[in-house]
């Protein structure tokens, strides 16, 4: 670095879970973030992707630009770039807006037995994932899309982490990190996206894996130790909207979002103490109306993308201070 030059801040990008509509919202938010920072989304120093976010992180790590992700969301196919020629039908290939009838059995007796004496140490969502019946839906189309750009090995980018949950032990597994089992990229992404009770678990070696969101919707704390100056979090299931909806389904959805947001804020505290400034972007009031109560409702996808492109840009231009997790817990 020459004298007088400022070092570019080391930046991390966290892409959270959120189903089909969460992915649509994140693509819009990602384009807005690029414009706000003046930085290509492929040039972050470290990535953590969970569930829907794992798809985006993997594709960015393989050189797919955010502009192509946006075009793919809108059209389902591309004529140029790494995804050129791959046809993805969002209605068919995501399995639809409702799960198949699951198997009539506890999903992971193995996890419950392995953690029998300390279940309270696991996140409640992890225990729930073990109790839910094993899903019957297939996530193979998502693996095929990732495999279109990378059939073997990992991403070109050296710091892409894809988070899944070991369905046998209940351990969080950050695929792409040295401590995780070696695996090809499509399998890791399918594992990260295998929603318990909805999709079939993904077998890798001797273990089954499910959605990393069963541990945390963002897994933001995995940015600790990455030596970053700034971390940006795109979190479709996090929201700081404080409203009082009348419909019971929407009330339940807001309560769930409150729990997810509280966990994200707790993880944020660890990353902040590690030395990084953290910016969290989640859906606002207009986004929540566009998304609705079902994150797998593909019919809402174009509206969600269009809304996020605008609202995310507005939020990034005029960011509000994040609440302390203790304050949020008091009002949640």
Helices and strands as residue ranges (DSSP letters): E 11-15, H 19-37, G 41-43, E 46-50, H 52-61, H 66-75, H 90-93, H 109-114, G 116-121, H 124-131, H 140-149, E 160-166, E 172-175, H 185-193, E 202-204, E 207-211, G 212-214, G 220-223, E 230-234, H 248-273, E 277-281, H 285-291, G 298-300, H 301-317, H 325-331
